[in-house]
Amino acid sequence: MLKTSSIFPRSLYIHIPFCQSKCGYCAFNSFSGLETLRESYVEALCQDLRASLKGDCLQSIFIGGGTPNMLDARCYEKIFNTIVDCAHLSPHIEITLEANPDLVSLEWCAALKSLGMNRLSVGVQSFFEPKLHFLQRDHTPKNVYTALEYAQKSAIEHLSVDLIYNTPLDTPQSLEKEVALASTLPIDHLSAYSLTLEDNTRLAKTSPKVLPELDISMRAMLHAQGFEQYEVSNYARNYKVKHNLHYWSGLEYIGCGAGAVGRVGKARLYKLKDVKAYIANPLHARTEQLSNKDLDFEAVFLGLRCILGVSTSLLKAEKMETMLNESICYQRGDRLVAKDFFLADEIALWLSH
């Protein structure tokens, strides 16, 4: 079990780059066919953690991928022990792992719970087999229910699922069915991602270029089922994710693992993306120096995407007044908050010029 501390916290992101197969829409730093490197990757990752964590107090840990549940409990015991040796943990730390539903077992859930995991995010993407096939996902809808049952039996406090929408197969009627099915799950959070056809993905070459635009419908359907939108793609049903809020607040975070990104002070740190190169040199990081202007723009851009909003001290008075007069934003104390998070990027660009 992980020890805790009350020192002021940072957040930690850990990247696990392994996948059984690469999904057609995925542009993340993930790779299939590298399973034999898992043990050496964990050793390198622990070196990275020892160098990156210097007595920090962690508010949240998020382990993403890739497919984090391709690593067994023994690997996570090494990773968590390393974190304990090099950092303090906030008393109410949130520890999230992402998981593919077809690889979740009761034993894995119970073991990770005993190590300190208290939040599991399951990559559902769809409840319909034709859509899963289109997205090139390996799991079946049945796997989703089984995975969440195992998580519940292991007493993992917070459960979340991801859905993808705006695919060529989506209609308002089919999405309504998906949202209705999601609402029956024992979850307190849902992430809904609009399909993006990035150039380096397989779907970009085969999918129709014109996709449905069902963002407003999706939001309305989720609201009707009790999910509150608190960021462009994130919906809470009684639980807003600490790790997400930490990012959007513009606070510092540490990134470890192949392709992980962190920001400490005015330095953005990029770890090597290639898995073999990372294993050979886990301490290498490319550094990007950020100016005050860069940090201010990032604060505006991130804040307007979510319920936190942005400090009015960062905004020109006349532009802020226009946003208020045209009812595009509202003011809450000393924060300006977008009324429609889907317009956040456009608002941020306008306010920053």
C-alpha positions as CSV (number, residue, x, y, z in Angstrom):
1,M,0.0,0.0,0.0
2,L,1.3,3.5,-0.9
3,K,2.2,5.9,1.9
4,T,0.8,9.4,1.9
5,S,1.9,13.0,2.7
6,S,0.2,16.4,2.9
7,I,2.9,18.4,1.1
8,F,1.7,20.6,-1.8
9,P,1.3,18.3,-4.8
10,R,2.2,17.8,-8.5
11,S,0.8,15.3,-10.9
12,L,2.6,12.4,-12.6
13,Y,1.8,10.9,-16.0
14,I,3.3,7.5,-16.9
15,H,3.2,6.2,-20.5
16,I,2.9,2.5,-21.3
17,P,3.5,2.1,-25.1
18,F,2.5,-1.5,-25.6
19,C,-0.6,-2.7,-27.5
20,Q,-1.8,-6.1,-28.8
21,S,-2.8,-4.3,-32.0
22,K,-3.0,-0.7,-33.2
23,C,-6.5,0.7,-33.5
24,G,-7.3,2.3,-36.8
25,Y,-7.9,5.8,-35.3
26,C,-5.0,5.8,-32.9
27,A,-2.3,8.5,-33.3
28,F,-0.8,8.0,-29.8
29,N,2.8,6.7,-29.2
30,S,1.8,3.0,-29.0
31,F,3.2,-0.1,-30.7
32,S,2.2,-3.7,-31.2
33,G,4.7,-6.6,-31.5
34,L,7.1,-5.3,-28.8
35,E,5.8,-7.5,-26.0
36,T,9.3,-9.0,-25.4
37,L,10.5,-5.5,-24.3
38,R,8.1,-5.2,-21.4
39,E,10.6,-6.2,-18.6
40,S,13.4,-4.0,-19.9
41,Y,10.9,-1.2,-20.4
42,V,9.8,-1.3,-16.8
43,E,13.5,-1.2,-15.7
44,A,14.1,1.8,-17.8
45,L,10.9,3.5,-16.6
46,C,12.0,3.0,-13.0
47,Q,15.3,4.7,-13.8
48,D,13.2,7.6,-15.3
49,L,11.0,7.8,-12.3
50,R,14.0,7.9,-9.9
51,A,15.6,10.7,-11.9
52,S,12.4,12.7,-12.4
53,L,10.8,12.4,-8.9
54,K,12.8,14.4,-6.4
55,G,10.8,14.3,-3.3
56,D,7.7,15.7,-5.1
57,C,4.3,15.3,-3.5
58,L,1.9,13.8,-6.0
59,Q,-1.7,14.7,-6.2
60,S,-2.5,12.3,-9.0
61,I,-0.9,9.6,-11.0
62,F,-2.3,8.7,-14.4
63,I,-1.0,5.6,-16.3
64,G,-2.0,5.7,-19.9
65,G,-1.0,4.2,-23.2
66,G,-1.0,2.2,-25.3
67,T,-2.6,-0.5,-23.2
68,P,-1.4,-0.2,-19.6
69,N,-3.0,-3.5,-18.6
70,M,-0.6,-5.3,-20.9
71,L,1.8,-5.1,-17.9
72,D,1.1,-7.5,-15.1
73,A,0.8,-6.8,-11.4
74,R,4.5,-7.7,-10.8
75,C,5.6,-4.9,-13.1
76,Y,3.3,-2.4,-11.4
77,E,4.7,-3.5,-8.0
78,K,8.1,-2.4,-9.2
79,I,6.8,0.9,-10.6
80,F,4.8,1.8,-7.5
81,N,7.6,0.8,-5.2
82,T,9.9,3.2,-7.1
83,I,7.4,6.0,-6.8
84,V,7.1,5.4,-3.0
85,D,10.9,5.6,-2.7
86,C,11.2,8.9,-4.6
87,A,8.0,10.9,-3.8
88,H,5.4,11.6,-1.2
89,L,1.7,11.0,-1.9
90,S,-1.1,13.4,-1.1
91,P,-3.6,11.8,1.4
92,H,-6.3,11.8,-1.2
93,I,-4.3,10.8,-4.2
94,E,-6.1,9.7,-7.3
95,I,-4.3,6.8,-9.2
96,T,-5.8,6.0,-12.6
97,L,-5.0,3.3,-15.0
98,E,-6.4,3.0,-18.5
99,A,-7.4,-0.5,-19.6
100,N,-8.6,-2.4,-22.7
101,P,-11.7,-4.4,-21.6
102,D,-10.6,-7.7,-23.3
103,L,-7.4,-7.8,-21.1
104,V,-9.0,-7.0,-17.7
105,S,-9.0,-9.9,-15.2
106,L,-10.3,-10.1,-11.7
107,E,-6.8,-10.9,-10.4
108,W,-5.2,-7.9,-12.2
109,C,-7.9,-5.5,-10.8
110,A,-7.5,-6.9,-7.2
111,A,-3.7,-6.7,-7.4
112,L,-3.7,-3.1,-8.7
113,K,-6.3,-2.1,-6.1
114,S,-4.0,-3.5,-3.4
115,L,-1.1,-1.4,-4.8
116,G,-3.2,1.8,-4.6
117,M,-5.1,2.2,-7.8
118,N,-8.5,3.8,-7.1
119,R,-9.7,4.7,-10.6
120,L,-10.0,2.6,-13.7
121,S,-10.7,4.1,-17.2
122,V,-12.0,1.5,-19.6
123,G,-11.7,2.0,-23.4
124,V,-15.2,1.0,-24.5
125,Q,-15.4,3.3,-27.6
126,S,-18.7,1.6,-28.7
127,F,-21.3,-0.9,-27.6
128,F,-21.9,-2.0,-31.2
129,E,-19.8,-4.6,-33.0
130,P,-20.0,-3.0,-36.5
131,K,-18.6,0.2,-35.0
132,L,-15.9,-1.6,-33.1
133,H,-14.9,-3.3,-36.3
134,F,-14.8,0.0,-38.1
135,L,-12.6,1.4,-35.4
136,Q,-10.4,-1.7,-35.5
137,R,-10.9,-2.6,-31.9
138,D,-10.3,-6.1,-30.7
139,H,-12.8,-6.4,-27.8
140,T,-16.5,-7.2,-27.9
141,P,-19.3,-5.4,-26.0
142,K,-19.5,-8.4,-23.6
143,N,-15.9,-7.7,-22.5
144,V,-17.0,-4.2,-21.3
145,Y,-19.5,-5.6,-18.8
146,T,-17.1,-8.3,-17.6
147,A,-14.3,-5.8,-17.0
148,L,-16.4,-3.4,-15.0
149,E,-17.8,-6.3,-13.0
150,Y,-14.2,-7.3,-12.1
151,A,-13.4,-3.7,-11.1
152,Q,-16.5,-3.5,-8.9
153,K,-15.7,-6.8,-7.2
154,S,-12.2,-5.4,-6.5
155,A,-13.7,-2.3,-4.8
156,I,-12.1,0.2,-7.2
157,E,-13.8,3.4,-6.2
158,H,-14.0,5.3,-9.4
159,L,-14.8,3.8,-12.8
160,S,-14.9,5.6,-16.2
161,V,-15.4,4.7,-19.8
162,D,-14.4,6.3,-23.2
163,L,-16.8,6.5,-26.1
164,I,-15.9,7.6,-29.7
165,Y,-18.6,9.4,-31.8
166,N,-18.9,11.2,-35.1
167,T,-17.9,8.0,-37.0
168,P,-19.6,7.3,-40.4
169,L,-21.8,4.8,-38.6
170,D,-23.2,7.2,-36.1
171,T,-26.7,8.7,-36.2
172,P,-28.6,10.5,-33.5
173,Q,-30.6,7.4,-32.9
174,S,-27.6,5.1,-32.6
175,L,-25.8,7.5,-30.3
176,E,-28.8,7.7,-28.1
177,K,-28.7,4.0,-27.7
178,E,-25.0,4.1,-26.8
179,V,-25.5,6.8,-24.2
180,A,-28.4,4.9,-22.7
181,L,-26.2,1.8,-22.4
182,A,-23.4,3.7,-20.9
183,S,-25.7,5.3,-18.3
184,T,-26.6,1.8,-17.0
185,L,-22.9,1.1,-16.1
186,P,-21.5,1.6,-12.6
187,I,-19.4,4.6,-13.7
188,D,-19.1,8.1,-12.3
189,H,-17.3,9.6,-15.3
190,L,-17.4,9.4,-19.1
191,S,-15.1,10.7,-21.8
192,A,-16.6,11.3,-25.3
193,Y,-14.2,11.8,-28.1
194,S,-15.1,13.0,-31.5
195,L,-13.3,10.9,-34.2
196,T,-10.3,12.7,-35.6
197,L,-8.7,11.4,-38.8
198,E,-5.1,12.2,-38.2
199,D,-2.7,11.7,-41.1
200,N,-0.6,8.9,-39.5
201,T,-3.5,6.6,-38.8
202,R,-4.9,3.8,-40.9
203,L,-8.5,5.2,-40.8
204,A,-7.3,8.4,-42.4
205,K,-6.6,6.4,-45.6
206,T,-9.9,4.4,-45.7
207,S,-12.6,6.4,-43.9
208,P,-14.9,8.9,-45.6
209,K,-13.5,12.4,-45.2
210,V,-16.8,14.0,-44.3
211,L,-17.9,12.8,-40.9
212,P,-21.2,13.5,-38.9
213,E,-21.2,16.5,-36.6
214,L,-23.1,15.2,-33.6
215,D,-21.3,17.1,-30.8
216,I,-24.3,19.1,-29.6
217,S,-26.6,16.0,-29.8
218,M,-24.0,13.9,-27.8
219,R,-23.8,16.5,-25.1
220,A,-27.6,16.8,-24.8
221,M,-28.0,13.0,-24.6
222,L,-25.3,12.7,-21.9
223,H,-26.8,15.6,-19.9
224,A,-30.2,13.9,-20.0
225,Q,-28.6,10.8,-18.4
226,G,-27.0,12.8,-15.6
227,F,-23.5,13.4,-17.0
228,E,-22.3,17.0,-16.6
229,Q,-19.9,18.4,-19.2
230,Y,-16.9,19.9,-17.4
231,E,-14.5,19.9,-20.3
232,V,-14.8,19.6,-24.1
233,S,-14.6,15.8,-24.0
234,N,-15.2,14.9,-20.3
235,Y,-18.5,14.4,-18.4
236,A,-18.9,13.9,-14.7
237,R,-21.6,11.9,-12.9
238,N,-20.6,13.0,-9.4
239,Y,-16.8,12.8,-10.0
240,K,-14.5,15.2,-11.8
241,V,-11.1,13.8,-12.4
242,K,-8.3,15.4,-10.3
243,H,-5.6,14.6,-12.9
244,N,-7.6,16.4,-15.6
245,L,-8.3,19.4,-13.5
246,H,-4.6,19.6,-12.5
247,Y,-3.6,19.9,-16.2
248,W,-6.3,22.4,-17.1
249,S,-5.3,24.6,-14.1
250,G,-2.0,25.1,-15.8
251,L,-0.1,23.4,-12.9
252,E,3.2,21.6,-13.3
253,Y,3.3,17.9,-14.1
254,I,5.9,15.2,-14.5
255,G,6.0,12.9,-17.5
256,C,7.8,9.5,-17.5
257,G,7.9,6.8,-20.2
258,A,8.4,6.7,-24.0
259,G,6.9,9.8,-25.5
260,A,5.7,11.2,-22.2
261,V,5.6,15.0,-21.8
262,G,6.0,17.0,-18.7
263,R,6.3,20.7,-17.6
264,V,8.4,21.8,-14.7
265,G,8.7,25.6,-14.3
266,K,9.2,27.1,-17.7
267,A,10.6,23.9,-19.2
268,R,8.5,21.5,-21.3
269,L,10.2,18.1,-21.3
270,Y,9.8,15.5,-24.1
271,K,11.0,11.9,-23.5
272,L,12.2,9.8,-26.5
273,K,9.3,8.3,-28.4
274,D,11.0,5.2,-29.8
275,V,10.7,2.4,-27.3
276,K,14.1,0.8,-27.9
277,A,15.8,4.2,-27.9
278,Y,14.0,5.1,-24.6
279,I,15.1,1.8,-23.0
280,A,18.6,2.6,-24.0
281,N,18.5,6.1,-22.6
282,P,15.5,6.7,-20.4
283,L,16.9,9.9,-18.8
284,H,17.2,11.8,-22.1
285,A,14.6,14.5,-22.7
286,R,14.3,17.3,-25.2
287,T,13.7,20.6,-23.5
288,E,11.5,23.4,-24.8
289,Q,11.9,26.7,-22.9
290,L,8.6,28.5,-22.5
291,S,8.1,32.3,-22.2
292,N,5.6,34.0,-19.9
293,K,3.6,34.7,-23.0
294,D,3.6,31.0,-23.9
295,L,2.4,30.1,-20.4
296,D,-0.3,32.8,-20.4
297,F,-1.7,31.6,-23.8
298,E,-1.7,28.0,-22.5
299,A,-3.6,29.1,-19.4
300,V,-6.2,30.8,-21.6
301,F,-6.4,27.9,-24.0
302,L,-6.8,25.2,-21.3
303,G,-9.0,27.2,-19.0
304,L,-11.6,28.0,-21.6
305,R,-11.9,24.3,-22.5
306,C,-13.3,23.5,-19.1
307,I,-15.4,24.6,-16.1
308,L,-12.3,26.2,-14.5
309,G,-12.3,29.2,-16.9
310,V,-9.4,31.6,-17.1
311,S,-8.2,34.4,-14.9
312,T,-9.5,37.8,-16.0
313,S,-6.0,39.2,-15.2
314,L,-4.7,37.5,-18.4
315,L,-7.3,39.1,-20.6
316,K,-7.8,42.5,-22.3
317,A,-10.7,44.3,-20.7
318,E,-12.4,45.3,-24.0
319,K,-12.2,41.8,-25.4
320,M,-13.5,40.3,-22.2
321,E,-16.4,42.8,-22.2
322,T,-17.3,41.7,-25.8
323,M,-17.4,38.1,-24.7
324,L,-19.7,39.0,-21.8
325,N,-22.0,41.3,-23.8
326,E,-22.5,38.7,-26.6
327,S,-23.2,36.0,-24.0
328,I,-20.4,33.8,-25.3
329,C,-18.8,33.7,-21.8
330,Y,-19.8,34.4,-18.3
331,Q,-17.9,35.7,-15.3
332,R,-17.5,33.8,-12.0
333,G,-15.5,35.8,-9.5
334,D,-12.2,36.6,-11.2
335,R,-12.6,33.9,-13.9
336,L,-14.0,34.1,-17.4
337,V,-15.8,30.8,-18.3
338,A,-17.0,29.8,-21.8
339,K,-20.7,29.0,-22.1
340,D,-20.0,26.4,-24.8
341,F,-16.7,24.5,-24.4
342,F,-16.9,23.3,-28.0
343,L,-16.1,26.9,-29.0
344,A,-13.2,27.2,-26.6
345,D,-10.4,27.1,-29.1
346,E,-11.9,29.8,-31.3
347,I,-12.6,32.0,-28.2
348,A,-9.0,31.5,-26.9
349,L,-7.5,32.5,-30.3
350,W,-9.6,35.6,-30.4
351,L,-8.9,36.7,-26.9
352,S,-5.2,36.1,-27.3
353,H,-4.7,38.4,-30.4
